[in-house]
Amino acid sequence: MSEKKPGVYLCKGCGIADAVDVGALEKVGKNEFRIGHCVVSDALCSPESVASMQKDVADGAVNRMVVGACSPRVMAEKFRFDGVPVVRANLREQVAWSQPAHEEDTEMLAADSIRMAAAQLAKTQQPTPAALGEVSRTILVVGGGVTGLTAALEAAQSGYDALVVEKSDALGGWSSKWPMRAPHAPPYRDIYGNDIEALIAKVKANGRVRILTNATVAKTSGQPGAFDVVISHGGQDVTEKVGAIVVATGWRPYDATKLTHLGYGASPDVVTGIEFEAMLAKGAPVKPSNGAPVKTIAFVQCAGSRDPNHLPYCSSVCCTASIKQALQVVKGDQDAMAYIVYEELRTPGTAEEFYREAQRNGVVFMKGKATSVDGKAMTVSYSDELLGQEVPLGGLDLIVLATGMVPNSTNVDAPAAADPEKDKAQLTDDINPVAPIAVAGYAKGEGTPWPHIDKGIPPGGPILNLQYRQGPHIPILADGFSDSHYICFPYETRRTGIYTAGPVRRPMDMAESAEDATGAVLKAIQALEGGAVGAAVHPRVGDLTYPKIGHEKCTKCRRCTVECPFGAIDEDEQGRPVVNFARCRRCGTCMGACPVQTITFDNYNPQMVNDMIEANEIPDEFSEKPRILVLACENDAYPAIDMAGIARSHWSPFVRIVPVRCLGSVTLQWVSTALQKGYDGIMLMGCKSGDDYQCHFVKGSALAKERLSKVGETLKSLALEQERITFEEMSIADSCRAPTVLDAFAKLIGDLPPNPMKGF
Amino acid sequence: MTTPAPAAGKTYDLSFARWVRDNINGGDKLNLCMQCGACSGSCPIGVQMDYGPRKLFMMIRAGMKEEVLSANTQWNCTSCYRCVVRCPRGVPVTYILQDLAAKSAEFGYAKGPHENKNFAQSFWWSAATFGRTDERLVTMRYFFSLGLGEGFKRAMANLKVALGMVKTGRMHIGLPHMTKGRKGLKAILAKAREIEARH
């Protein structure tokens, strides 16, 4: 851009002019920042005002602007002008609506908002995207079960090519193994024939879908839009270019041989649900021991599931599956008697009518935990919660153990890694647990603070064998399922452009899997199209910036390559970081990690926030006006504060809030700048970390917490109180708590003596 | 489908739930019970029952045949129908209890002097014989069915009440109340027995 022509636009509407002196704010822009073009409007979002702003841009009077009005979270479309960086000063939610009108402190806060915005604008550039241009519009689908088949079909129907890689010799997966299905359409009542063959035929008939059976993925490199995938097929390796990957590797039943306490193995008449499906496929079930017809059958639910010694989670599908099997039994033979022993009947979806249908047909439901199964006497004993006593169900012909689902997060047939410890670290928590060399805040060889997962490390090798710096795996959660947020961003894995769908993500049935596959394919399409134009995917959808690494300053410390939650940064032969732009989610965790602050984004960089922190006026130590810096995560904490403002809650006027992309992007340099500038307290406000994290960038808030734990020593060396710096978890639903938290911290800081660095 | 009556001796008889389903009036709806307990909570004399209807139904499912058939629950039911009205799953609780009582008497679970059974039988004798219930005859038959000594004891204990009722015109002296067409009634009952015997 040639000459920088900034403009300041101030709004008087929505109560702003009733609370602050907008004329004084105009003077801040004019006198302090020497921005000649300052405009005050009664309502900046009105069509006339927007048109006049547009005219200023068209006339060349302004090519970058500060908009002092409402929160950046609203009206973003109105204040968007092509090629013009716009910085918003939040005068409405966080000043006018949350502070007493026309008080000195309110005016100071408003002026500081303008100062921060002007400082931010000075360091903001219009982003130049790192676009791949030509991308592959083929979607690789790993797995040919109901999820994979649906994914391939949906991709083809959306105008993209699909390549299905199936390990076995046939399509259909587990779904093809049972004759009947539980209902998934109105009236949600009865079982009906499995229609998987029709789906297979439809996929095979589609010209856009290529299918490779007896094939596995040997190697994957590249990034969304341009993955290079080596597929082992028929004894040789073929290289394919694909744009995005849907991993639908599905599940396998829990190993029933571990369930000896439930009688498995004691008698051929104790079978698993999967084995029983095979019996049903052959016709009326008979006793495996002597071939006599099955007249009395008991289903034992939660066989190994919800058991800390086996699968700690609920497998979600077994209750519906057992109801289905029981219905098949009693409908097939009017004399047969089916018992279902359950702890809680969990049938997600619309299964109430299905459950009732089973009751109408005489299936007996017994509520209680199965305590023992005697395979010899064919007796299931359970503690009946409704009778309050131990009940033995004796003389059964067949006992069916409803075993749970284990995700295929790895390829069990592939050889295991040579270094199991490293493999485990990469699979469960790919942030290298040990600092490779001593860098700021870390001593050499120091481990990460979060606990490591000891259970549920799946056997075998990686599915995709990613050629990433952070290892070949798609990282998993504690239960072995792929790491994603079940509610907020279900399909996202920690490897951009690679989406898991179906039971590898969480236990689900055929109908849910098909729906999941559809969602994952749409995400895959977004990822490859985003790669083409250099736009980010979730959660910074459409963001065109990307991390730029200043190689002349880089010390090759590898913190960025180690800490990137998405494995976006690789290393070249000399150990220098190489960003794969399309893999990047733009969280800035690398920026926060960099000890020399040489990683920058066009509109977000260490110097910019540094300048914003320094732009605020710090009253001297005798004024009794402390200053508190809040670095708030813009995904959750910042909206929570905004919403508190919308609710007209008031909080301390000494708080200065700087939004950050993620707490992971917070560099300790900012903390030190703030302390030297004379801020009395600093609060990092972000998402919940840990196993049940809410961080949109998975590890950002955990890393921030970790880094913050290192500043205690620094504070001590400056003879400052440790309480001056704090970390607060704030979810978007916590808006009613936000003012209380801010006020409590302001009180704590107010009780401390002022920061002695003031005025230096 | 007919299933033979449950065999005595086993504590948990898995065929009992099936037998109830096939042989007890309303038993086919018993599986719909979701154990909410609205029936037991609504029952005005639930406190006098060994088990409330909810628990009794769960016991049927668990195959606790002996306990179910010898329980007093089905005998204490007054047929107020509160449970039937309130059952969210439409289980005809009262019918099931009435038929369970009949079947437990039939299979000899209400042996010897059994207050509820004997009272029911006295009541039914009066209704079947006269077409009406006569307080004096029902009471006397009931008292003496419990034994000669017990009958005298109870009759004497209630003498004052009876005389008081006579005095205030609440109980009459003379022939018992009767319906007019007793011949017809007898024919109806005979036909009913014949139909019942067919099954």
Interface residues (C-beta under 8 A of the other chain):
Chain A: T296 Q334 D335 M337 Y339 R356 Q359 R360 G362 V363 V364 F365 M366 K367 D384 L386 L387 V391 P392 L393 G394 G395 L396
Chain B: M1 Y12 L14 S15 A17 R18 R21 D28 N31 L32 Q35 R54 K55 M58 M59 R61 A62 G63 M64
